[in-house]
Amino acid sequence: MFRWILSSMPTTTSTLTKQPPLTTHVPLKSSKLSSPPPDSSPPQTSTSATLRSLYPRAARAFVLRDIETTHYLLQSAFSILKPPNSTTDSLSDDRKKWDILRITFESTVYSSPSDSTASWPESLRSILTEAPQALVTAIYSRSLSLFTPSGTKGKTALNAACLPPQVLTTLVYSSLKLGVPDVGRMIIEDWLSRREPLDVFGGVRNRDGYDKVLELYILHILPKIGQWDYAKEFLEYESELPAARRDVCSTFLFR
């Protein structure tokens, strides 16, 4: 996962508090991030420019285990990064990269906290008091809220099908990292029950990360919770995996 973050370089949990909004331009070497004038609403292009200038700093801080700086930059980014108004918008890529970084950061902090937690902000320290199942579930709900488009009359029902596959798999890996594969199963099954298996525009199968998600489900999640027989049965009736990937799963399950 660290490689993905570095190669990219260019609904928060209740335990994290928001930082003040950013201006639409932040110098890369600036140590402080200023707030914009009241009621300012930067266009998405300016917001994206700000997010893309902050991301390399946040990713580097994370890799260097600079926990406080990473946390601050994440809070700053999500103070201006909101859910989309439609299924796609100009901030889609930014939303995906930042959420993956936030999920990875919080699961890493939780699973291997440093010795300097006393100096962390209370909003970050409080993560450590959460039960792992509650934390991963809250992180998942927050991602659903971040990616589900707002309706014309406000927020629509949260929909797992709106999650990018990369975010979904990061959530599942987080559940494994924190030792709660049952939450990972719930996340995948929610997505599987809502996704559209066929491209409604062209009638062509929409791969949409399905192969990777299903391999995680069959090879990691179900075996981890002792559901070997169900994994075999699921694979037997599954109809979308390419033959080569099906053979890999079968070899693992029936060895």
MODELLER restraints for C-alpha pairs under 7 A, 6 or more apart:
rsr = mdl.restraints
at = mdl.atoms
rsr.add(forms.Gaussian(group=physical.xy_distance, feature=features.Distance(at['CA:5:A'], at['CA:59:A']), mean=6.52, stdev=0.5))
rsr.add(forms.Gaussian(group=physical.xy_distance, feature=features.Distance(at['CA:6:A'], at['CA:59:A']), mean=6.70, stdev=0.5))
rsr.add(forms.Gaussian(group=physical.xy_distance, feature=features.Distance(at['CA:9:A'], at['CA:55:A']), mean=6.64, stdev=0.5))
rsr.add(forms.Gaussian(group=physical.xy_distance, feature=features.Distance(at['CA:9:A'], at['CA:56:A']), mean=4.96, stdev=0.5))
rsr.add(forms.Gaussian(group=physical.xy_distance, feature=features.Distance(at['CA:10:A'], at['CA:52:A']), mean=6.30, stdev=0.5))
rsr.add(forms.Gaussian(group=physical.xy_distance, feature=features.Distance(at['CA:10:A'], at['CA:55:A']), mean=6.91, stdev=0.5))
rsr.add(forms.Gaussian(group=physical.xy_distance, feature=features.Distance(at['CA:10:A'], at['CA:56:A']), mean=6.01, stdev=0.5))
rsr.add(forms.Gaussian(group=physical.xy_distance, feature=features.Distance(at['CA:11:A'], at['CA:141:A']), mean=6.53, stdev=0.5))
rsr.add(forms.Gaussian(group=physical.xy_distance, feature=features.Distance(at['CA:11:A'], at['CA:142:A']), mean=3.17, stdev=0.5))
rsr.add(forms.Gaussian(group=physical.xy_distance, feature=features.Distance(at['CA:11:A'], at['CA:143:A']), mean=5.75, stdev=0.5))
rsr.add(forms.Gaussian(group=physical.xy_distance, feature=features.Distance(at['CA:11:A'], at['CA:145:A']), mean=4.93, stdev=0.5))
rsr.add(forms.Gaussian(group=physical.xy_distance, feature=features.Distance(at['CA:11:A'], at['CA:146:A']), mean=5.42, stdev=0.5))
rsr.add(forms.Gaussian(group=physical.xy_distance, feature=features.Distance(at['CA:12:A'], at['CA:139:A']), mean=6.93, stdev=0.5))
rsr.add(forms.Gaussian(group=physical.xy_distance, feature=features.Distance(at['CA:12:A'], at['CA:142:A']), mean=5.11, stdev=0.5))
rsr.add(forms.Gaussian(group=physical.xy_distance, feature=features.Distance(at['CA:13:A'], at['CA:138:A']), mean=5.71, stdev=0.5))
rsr.add(forms.Gaussian(group=physical.xy_distance, feature=features.Distance(at['CA:13:A'], at['CA:139:A']), mean=5.97, stdev=0.5))
rsr.add(forms.Gaussian(group=physical.xy_distance, feature=features.Distance(at['CA:13:A'], at['CA:142:A']), mean=6.36, stdev=0.5))
rsr.add(forms.Gaussian(group=physical.xy_distance, feature=features.Distance(at['CA:15:A'], at['CA:123:A']), mean=5.45, stdev=0.5))
rsr.add(forms.Gaussian(group=physical.xy_distance, feature=features.Distance(at['CA:15:A'], at['CA:126:A']), mean=6.08, stdev=0.5))
rsr.add(forms.Gaussian(group=physical.xy_distance, feature=features.Distance(at['CA:15:A'], at['CA:127:A']), mean=6.14, stdev=0.5))
rsr.add(forms.Gaussian(group=physical.xy_distance, feature=features.Distance(at['CA:16:A'], at['CA:123:A']), mean=4.79, stdev=0.5))
rsr.add(forms.Gaussian(group=physical.xy_distance, feature=features.Distance(at['CA:16:A'], at['CA:124:A']), mean=6.39, stdev=0.5))
rsr.add(forms.Gaussian(group=physical.xy_distance, feature=features.Distance(at['CA:17:A'], at['CA:123:A']), mean=6.07, stdev=0.5))
rsr.add(forms.Gaussian(group=physical.xy_distance, feature=features.Distance(at['CA:18:A'], at['CA:75:A']), mean=5.74, stdev=0.5))
rsr.add(forms.Gaussian(group=physical.xy_distance, feature=features.Distance(at['CA:18:A'], at['CA:79:A']), mean=6.23, stdev=0.5))
rsr.add(forms.Gaussian(group=physical.xy_distance, feature=features.Distance(at['CA:19:A'], at['CA:75:A']), mean=5.55, stdev=0.5))
rsr.add(forms.Gaussian(group=physical.xy_distance, feature=features.Distance(at['CA:19:A'], at['CA:76:A']), mean=5.60, stdev=0.5))
rsr.add(forms.Gaussian(group=physical.xy_distance, feature=features.Distance(at['CA:19:A'], at['CA:79:A']), mean=6.29, stdev=0.5))
rsr.add(forms.Gaussian(group=physical.xy_distance, feature=features.Distance(at['CA:20:A'], at['CA:35:A']), mean=6.10, stdev=0.5))
rsr.add(forms.Gaussian(group=physical.xy_distance, feature=features.Distance(at['CA:20:A'], at['CA:76:A']), mean=6.96, stdev=0.5))
rsr.add(forms.Gaussian(group=physical.xy_distance, feature=features.Distance(at['CA:20:A'], at['CA:79:A']), mean=6.63, stdev=0.5))
rsr.add(forms.Gaussian(group=physical.xy_distance, feature=features.Distance(at['CA:21:A'], at['CA:35:A']), mean=5.43, stdev=0.5))
rsr.add(forms.Gaussian(group=physical.xy_distance, feature=features.Distance(at['CA:21:A'], at['CA:36:A']), mean=6.71, stdev=0.5))
rsr.add(forms.Gaussian(group=physical.xy_distance, feature=features.Distance(at['CA:21:A'], at['CA:76:A']), mean=6.56, stdev=0.5))
rsr.add(forms.Gaussian(group=physical.xy_distance, feature=features.Distance(at['CA:21:A'], at['CA:79:A']), mean=5.14, stdev=0.5))
rsr.add(forms.Gaussian(group=physical.xy_distance, feature=features.Distance(at['CA:21:A'], at['CA:80:A']), mean=5.95, stdev=0.5))
rsr.add(forms.Gaussian(group=physical.xy_distance, feature=features.Distance(at['CA:22:A'], at['CA:33:A']), mean=6.37, stdev=0.5))
rsr.add(forms.Gaussian(group=physical.xy_distance, feature=features.Distance(at['CA:22:A'], at['CA:34:A']), mean=5.87, stdev=0.5))
rsr.add(forms.Gaussian(group=physical.xy_distance, feature=features.Distance(at['CA:22:A'], at['CA:35:A']), mean=4.88, stdev=0.5))
rsr.add(forms.Gaussian(group=physical.xy_distance, feature=features.Distance(at['CA:22:A'], at['CA:36:A']), mean=5.96, stdev=0.5))
rsr.add(forms.Gaussian(group=physical.xy_distance, feature=features.Distance(at['CA:22:A'], at['CA:76:A']), mean=6.60, stdev=0.5))
rsr.add(forms.Gaussian(group=physical.xy_distance, feature=features.Distance(at['CA:22:A'], at['CA:80:A']), mean=6.87, stdev=0.5))
rsr.add(forms.Gaussian(group=physical.xy_distance, feature=features.Distance(at['CA:23:A'], at['CA:34:A']), mean=6.17, stdev=0.5))
rsr.add(forms.Gaussian(group=physical.xy_distance, feature=features.Distance(at['CA:23:A'], at['CA:35:A']), mean=5.58, stdev=0.5))
rsr.add(forms.Gaussian(group=physical.xy_distance, feature=features.Distance(at['CA:23:A'], at['CA:36:A']), mean=4.66, stdev=0.5))
rsr.add(forms.Gaussian(group=physical.xy_distance, feature=features.Distance(at['CA:24:A'], at['CA:42:A']), mean=6.34, stdev=0.5))
rsr.add(forms.Gaussian(group=physical.xy_distance, feature=features.Distance(at['CA:24:A'], at['CA:46:A']), mean=5.40, stdev=0.5))
rsr.add(forms.Gaussian(group=physical.xy_distance, feature=features.Distance(at['CA:24:A'], at['CA:47:A']), mean=5.71, stdev=0.5))
rsr.add(forms.Gaussian(group=physical.xy_distance, feature=features.Distance(at['CA:24:A'], at['CA:50:A']), mean=5.62, stdev=0.5))
rsr.add(forms.Gaussian(group=physical.xy_distance, feature=features.Distance(at['CA:25:A'], at['CA:50:A']), mean=5.60, stdev=0.5))
rsr.add(forms.Gaussian(group=physical.xy_distance, feature=features.Distance(at['CA:26:A'], at['CA:33:A']), mean=6.82, stdev=0.5))
rsr.add(forms.Gaussian(group=physical.xy_distance, feature=features.Distance(at['CA:26:A'], at['CA:50:A']), mean=6.32, stdev=0.5))
rsr.add(forms.Gaussian(group=physical.xy_distance, feature=features.Distance(at['CA:28:A'], at['CA:53:A']), mean=6.59, stdev=0.5))
rsr.add(forms.Gaussian(group=physical.xy_distance, feature=features.Distance(at['CA:44:A'], at['CA:90:A']), mean=6.78, stdev=0.5))
rsr.add(forms.Gaussian(group=physical.xy_distance, feature=features.Distance(at['CA:44:A'], at['CA:91:A']), mean=6.96, stdev=0.5))
rsr.add(forms.Gaussian(group=physical.xy_distance, feature=features.Distance(at['CA:48:A'], at['CA:91:A']), mean=6.28, stdev=0.5))
rsr.add(forms.Gaussian(group=physical.xy_distance, feature=features.Distance(at['CA:48:A'], at['CA:94:A']), mean=6.91, stdev=0.5))
rsr.add(forms.Gaussian(group=physical.xy_distance, feature=features.Distance(at['CA:51:A'], at['CA:77:A']), mean=6.20, stdev=0.5))
rsr.add(forms.Gaussian(group=physical.xy_distance, feature=features.Distance(at['CA:51:A'], at['CA:94:A']), mean=6.96, stdev=0.5))
rsr.add(forms.Gaussian(group=physical.xy_distance, feature=features.Distance(at['CA:58:A'], at['CA:70:A']), mean=5.13, stdev=0.5))
rsr.add(forms.Gaussian(group=physical.xy_distance, feature=features.Distance(at['CA:58:A'], at['CA:73:A']), mean=5.87, stdev=0.5))
rsr.add(forms.Gaussian(group=physical.xy_distance, feature=features.Distance(at['CA:61:A'], at['CA:69:A']), mean=6.35, stdev=0.5))
rsr.add(forms.Gaussian(group=physical.xy_distance, feature=features.Distance(at['CA:61:A'], at['CA:70:A']), mean=5.45, stdev=0.5))
rsr.add(forms.Gaussian(group=physical.xy_distance, feature=features.Distance(at['CA:62:A'], at['CA:70:A']), mean=5.60, stdev=0.5))
rsr.add(forms.Gaussian(group=physical.xy_distance, feature=features.Distance(at['CA:68:A'], at['CA:120:A']), mean=6.27, stdev=0.5))
rsr.add(forms.Gaussian(group=physical.xy_distance, feature=features.Distance(at['CA:74:A'], at['CA:102:A']), mean=6.77, stdev=0.5))
rsr.add(forms.Gaussian(group=physical.xy_distance, feature=features.Distance(at['CA:81:A'], at['CA:95:A']), mean=6.88, stdev=0.5))
rsr.add(forms.Gaussian(group=physical.xy_distance, feature=features.Distance(at['CA:82:A'], at['CA:146:A']), mean=6.59, stdev=0.5))
rsr.add(forms.Gaussian(group=physical.xy_distance, feature=features.Distance(at['CA:83:A'], at['CA:146:A']), mean=4.69, stdev=0.5))
rsr.add(forms.Gaussian(group=physical.xy_distance, feature=features.Distance(at['CA:83:A'], at['CA:147:A']), mean=5.59, stdev=0.5))
rsr.add(forms.Gaussian(group=physical.xy_distance, feature=features.Distance(at['CA:83:A'], at['CA:148:A']), mean=6.63, stdev=0.5))
rsr.add(forms.Gaussian(group=physical.xy_distance, feature=features.Distance(at['CA:83:A'], at['CA:149:A']), mean=6.03, stdev=0.5))
rsr.add(forms.Gaussian(group=physical.xy_distance, feature=features.Distance(at['CA:83:A'], at['CA:150:A']), mean=6.86, stdev=0.5))
rsr.add(forms.Gaussian(group=physical.xy_distance, feature=features.Distance(at['CA:84:A'], at['CA:147:A']), mean=6.72, stdev=0.5))
rsr.add(forms.Gaussian(group=physical.xy_distance, feature=features.Distance(at['CA:84:A'], at['CA:149:A']), mean=4.87, stdev=0.5))
rsr.add(forms.Gaussian(group=physical.xy_distance, feature=features.Distance(at['CA:84:A'], at['CA:150:A']), mean=6.40, stdev=0.5))
rsr.add(forms.Gaussian(group=physical.xy_distance, feature=features.Distance(at['CA:85:A'], at['CA:149:A']), mean=5.05, stdev=0.5))
rsr.add(forms.Gaussian(group=physical.xy_distance, feature=features.Distance(at['CA:85:A'], at['CA:150:A']), mean=4.97, stdev=0.5))
rsr.add(forms.Gaussian(group=physical.xy_distance, feature=features.Distance(at['CA:85:A'], at['CA:151:A']), mean=6.95, stdev=0.5))
rsr.add(forms.Gaussian(group=physical.xy_distance, feature=features.Distance(at['CA:86:A'], at['CA:149:A']), mean=5.13, stdev=0.5))
rsr.add(forms.Gaussian(group=physical.xy_distance, feature=features.Distance(at['CA:86:A'], at['CA:150:A']), mean=6.87, stdev=0.5))
rsr.add(forms.Gaussian(group=physical.xy_distance, feature=features.Distance(at['CA:87:A'], at['CA:149:A']), mean=5.93, stdev=0.5))
rsr.add(forms.Gaussian(group=physical.xy_distance, feature=features.Distance(at['CA:96:A'], at['CA:167:A']), mean=6.65, stdev=0.5))
rsr.add(forms.Gaussian(group=physical.xy_distance, feature=features.Distance(at['CA:100:A'], at['CA:167:A']), mean=5.77, stdev=0.5))
rsr.add(forms.Gaussian(group=physical.xy_distance, feature=features.Distance(at['CA:100:A'], at['CA:170:A']), mean=6.50, stdev=0.5))
rsr.add(forms.Gaussian(group=physical.xy_distance, feature=features.Distance(at['CA:103:A'], at['CA:171:A']), mean=6.94, stdev=0.5))
rsr.add(forms.Gaussian(group=physical.xy_distance, feature=features.Distance(at['CA:107:A'], at['CA:174:A']), mean=5.99, stdev=0.5))
rsr.add(forms.Gaussian(group=physical.xy_distance, feature=features.Distance(at['CA:107:A'], at['CA:178:A']), mean=6.97, stdev=0.5))
rsr.add(forms.Gaussian(group=physical.xy_distance, feature=features.Distance(at['CA:110:A'], at['CA:127:A']), mean=6.91, stdev=0.5))
rsr.add(forms.Gaussian(group=physical.xy_distance, feature=features.Distance(at['CA:110:A'], at['CA:128:A']), mean=5.70, stdev=0.5))
rsr.add(forms.Gaussian(group=physical.xy_distance, feature=features.Distance(at['CA:111:A'], at['CA:178:A']), mean=6.34, stdev=0.5))
rsr.add(forms.Gaussian(group=physical.xy_distance, feature=features.Distance(at['CA:117:A'], at['CA:125:A']), mean=6.58, stdev=0.5))
rsr.add(forms.Gaussian(group=physical.xy_distance, feature=features.Distance(at['CA:132:A'], at['CA:178:A']), mean=6.10, stdev=0.5))
rsr.add(forms.Gaussian(group=physical.xy_distance, feature=features.Distance(at['CA:132:A'], at['CA:180:A']), mean=6.88, stdev=0.5))
rsr.add(forms.Gaussian(group=physical.xy_distance, feature=features.Distance(at['CA:133:A'], at['CA:180:A']), mean=5.94, stdev=0.5))
rsr.add(forms.Gaussian(group=physical.xy_distance, feature=features.Distance(at['CA:133:A'], at['CA:183:A']), mean=6.75, stdev=0.5))
rsr.add(forms.Gaussian(group=physical.xy_distance, feature=features.Distance(at['CA:136:A'], at['CA:175:A']), mean=6.28, stdev=0.5))
rsr.add(forms.Gaussian(group=physical.xy_distance, feature=features.Distance(at['CA:137:A'], at['CA:183:A']), mean=6.81, stdev=0.5))
rsr.add(forms.Gaussian(group=physical.xy_distance, feature=features.Distance(at['CA:140:A'], at['CA:171:A']), mean=6.76, stdev=0.5))
rsr.add(forms.Gaussian(group=physical.xy_distance, feature=features.Distance(at['CA:144:A'], at['CA:158:A']), mean=5.82, stdev=0.5))
rsr.add(forms.Gaussian(group=physical.xy_distance, feature=features.Distance(at['CA:144:A'], at['CA:159:A']), mean=6.48, stdev=0.5))
rsr.add(forms.Gaussian(group=physical.xy_distance, feature=features.Distance(at['CA:144:A'], at['CA:160:A']), mean=6.23, stdev=0.5))
rsr.add(forms.Gaussian(group=physical.xy_distance, feature=features.Distance(at['CA:144:A'], at['CA:163:A']), mean=6.74, stdev=0.5))
rsr.add(forms.Gaussian(group=physical.xy_distance, feature=features.Distance(at['CA:145:A'], at['CA:158:A']), mean=6.18, stdev=0.5))
rsr.add(forms.Gaussian(group=physical.xy_distance, feature=features.Distance(at['CA:147:A'], at['CA:162:A']), mean=5.91, stdev=0.5))
rsr.add(forms.Gaussian(group=physical.xy_distance, feature=features.Distance(at['CA:147:A'], at['CA:163:A']), mean=6.02, stdev=0.5))
rsr.add(forms.Gaussian(group=physical.xy_distance, feature=features.Distance(at['CA:148:A'], at['CA:158:A']), mean=5.73, stdev=0.5))
rsr.add(forms.Gaussian(group=physical.xy_distance, feature=features.Distance(at['CA:148:A'], at['CA:159:A']), mean=6.00, stdev=0.5))
rsr.add(forms.Gaussian(group=physical.xy_distance, feature=features.Distance(at['CA:148:A'], at['CA:162:A']), mean=5.69, stdev=0.5))
rsr.add(forms.Gaussian(group=physical.xy_distance, feature=features.Distance(at['CA:150:A'], at['CA:156:A']), mean=5.78, stdev=0.5))
rsr.add(forms.Gaussian(group=physical.xy_distance, feature=features.Distance(at['CA:160:A'], at['CA:190:A']), mean=6.31, stdev=0.5))
rsr.add(forms.Gaussian(group=physical.xy_distance, feature=features.Distance(at['CA:160:A'], at['CA:191:A']), mean=4.98, stdev=0.5))
rsr.add(forms.Gaussian(group=physical.xy_distance, feature=features.Distance(at['CA:160:A'], at['CA:194:A']), mean=6.66, stdev=0.5))
rsr.add(forms.Gaussian(group=physical.xy_distance, feature=features.Distance(at['CA:161:A'], at['CA:191:A']), mean=5.53, stdev=0.5))
rsr.add(forms.Gaussian(group=physical.xy_distance, feature=features.Distance(at['CA:161:A'], at['CA:194:A']), mean=5.48, stdev=0.5))
rsr.add(forms.Gaussian(group=physical.xy_distance, feature=features.Distance(at['CA:161:A'], at['CA:195:A']), mean=5.01, stdev=0.5))
rsr.add(forms.Gaussian(group=physical.xy_distance, feature=features.Distance(at['CA:165:A'], at['CA:208:A']), mean=6.65, stdev=0.5))
rsr.add(forms.Gaussian(group=physical.xy_distance, feature=features.Distance(at['CA:165:A'], at['CA:209:A']), mean=5.24, stdev=0.5))
rsr.add(forms.Gaussian(group=physical.xy_distance, feature=features.Distance(at['CA:169:A'], at['CA:213:A']), mean=6.39, stdev=0.5))
rsr.add(forms.Gaussian(group=physical.xy_distance, feature=features.Distance(at['CA:172:A'], at['CA:184:A']), mean=4.72, stdev=0.5))
rsr.add(forms.Gaussian(group=physical.xy_distance, feature=features.Distance(at['CA:175:A'], at['CA:181:A']), mean=5.37, stdev=0.5))
rsr.add(forms.Gaussian(group=physical.xy_distance, feature=features.Distance(at['CA:175:A'], at['CA:183:A']), mean=6.24, stdev=0.5))
rsr.add(forms.Gaussian(group=physical.xy_distance, feature=features.Distance(at['CA:175:A'], at['CA:184:A']), mean=5.33, stdev=0.5))
rsr.add(forms.Gaussian(group=physical.xy_distance, feature=features.Distance(at['CA:181:A'], at['CA:221:A']), mean=5.69, stdev=0.5))
rsr.add(forms.Gaussian(group=physical.xy_distance, feature=features.Distance(at['CA:181:A'], at['CA:224:A']), mean=6.74, stdev=0.5))
rsr.add(forms.Gaussian(group=physical.xy_distance, feature=features.Distance(at['CA:181:A'], at['CA:225:A']), mean=6.82, stdev=0.5))
rsr.add(forms.Gaussian(group=physical.xy_distance, feature=features.Distance(at['CA:182:A'], at['CA:225:A']), mean=6.99, stdev=0.5))
rsr.add(forms.Gaussian(group=physical.xy_distance, feature=features.Distance(at['CA:184:A'], at['CA:221:A']), mean=6.74, stdev=0.5))
rsr.add(forms.Gaussian(group=physical.xy_distance, feature=features.Distance(at['CA:185:A'], at['CA:217:A']), mean=6.97, stdev=0.5))
rsr.add(forms.Gaussian(group=physical.xy_distance, feature=features.Distance(at['CA:185:A'], at['CA:221:A']), mean=6.21, stdev=0.5))
rsr.add(forms.Gaussian(group=physical.xy_distance, feature=features.Distance(at['CA:197:A'], at['CA:205:A']), mean=6.42, stdev=0.5))
rsr.add(forms.Gaussian(group=physical.xy_distance, feature=features.Distance(at['CA:197:A'], at['CA:206:A']), mean=6.24, stdev=0.5))
rsr.add(forms.Gaussian(group=physical.xy_distance, feature=features.Distance(at['CA:198:A'], at['CA:204:A']), mean=6.04, stdev=0.5))
rsr.add(forms.Gaussian(group=physical.xy_distance, feature=features.Distance(at['CA:198:A'], at['CA:205:A']), mean=4.74, stdev=0.5))
rsr.add(forms.Gaussian(group=physical.xy_distance, feature=features.Distance(at['CA:198:A'], at['CA:206:A']), mean=5.57, stdev=0.5))
rsr.add(forms.Gaussian(group=physical.xy_distance, feature=features.Distance(at['CA:199:A'], at['CA:205:A']), mean=5.69, stdev=0.5))
rsr.add(forms.Gaussian(group=physical.xy_distance, feature=features.Distance(at['CA:199:A'], at['CA:206:A']), mean=5.27, stdev=0.5))
rsr.add(forms.Gaussian(group=physical.xy_distance, feature=features.Distance(at['CA:211:A'], at['CA:241:A']), mean=6.19, stdev=0.5))
rsr.add(forms.Gaussian(group=physical.xy_distance, feature=features.Distance(at['CA:218:A'], at['CA:231:A']), mean=5.41, stdev=0.5))
rsr.add(forms.Gaussian(group=physical.xy_distance, feature=features.Distance(at['CA:219:A'], at['CA:249:A']), mean=6.72, stdev=0.5))
rsr.add(forms.Gaussian(group=physical.xy_distance, feature=features.Distance(at['CA:222:A'], at['CA:228:A']), mean=6.42, stdev=0.5))
rsr.add(forms.Gaussian(group=physical.xy_distance, feature=features.Distance(at['CA:222:A'], at['CA:231:A']), mean=6.13, stdev=0.5))
rsr.add(forms.Gaussian(group=physical.xy_distance, feature=features.Distance(at['CA:232:A'], at['CA:253:A']), mean=6.57, stdev=0.5))
